[in-house]
Amino acid sequence: MNRAKLSTLACTLATGLLVFPVGGPANAIEPQGEADPASLSDGTSILIPVAFDAEIASQHGYELRWDGSGAAYSVPKTNAENDFTDSAFLGMLDADNNVIDGQRGAVARGTVWGNCGTSSFDFTAGNSQFKTSYSIAPNYGAPISHDWTVTVTTTGMGGQSGWYDLSGLPSWGSPSWSATRAVTQNYTGHANGVASGEVLVTSGTICNSGNPADSY
């Protein structure tokens, strides 16, 4: 993924003076609890923390702290020492703040469940369109920007492969984002699609999509 693009988008947002406080904007829509991995539908996947941006975290009231095992968290600066309430779990970090030993979860076809939240990809409208989305867990803050692409490959006679760039900024005040696009590849009886990307959130966490996929 292009993390320079994530940073550029984040700078665009900051230039517009849209800086989220700790925990997201005051009018944020709270996600309704945590999903059970066993209940995930096809097309859903885990959002996995893969890196930490200290500058972004500091701008939004977070800082890096470690627990007794050496695992890293992005913690609200207002928290007392050893208080990890409302913190974003990262895991073990290398010298460049990349996660090397974070939690991992099971992946169901189409949907991924994980630390940062969930992501999804599904064919819709009789397979003439696709929809992709993500939702950030409240303890990770609010999404700032995303570098997000979809690849669709139709197979069989006349099959084609295509790539869609959906990178940009999420809606202000929401922990979730989604997009729907028409499939422009030749229609065939079978196709595969996958969403790939990363989301930068206010805790400074960079969350990987987990590559949710769907097929028909």
GILINVEN-V258427 format. One record per helix or strand. SS is the DSSP state (@ for helix, = for strand). FROM is the first residue (numbers start at 0). TO is the last residue. Records with the same first field share a line. If there is no record, write none. Layout:
SS = FROM-TO  FROM-TO
//
This chain:
@ = 2-14  36-38  53-58  137-139
= = 28-28  42-51  61-65  71-75  87-90  92-92  97-98  106-106  109-112  116-123  128-135  142-154  160-164  167-167  173-173  175-181  189-200  204-207  212-214
//
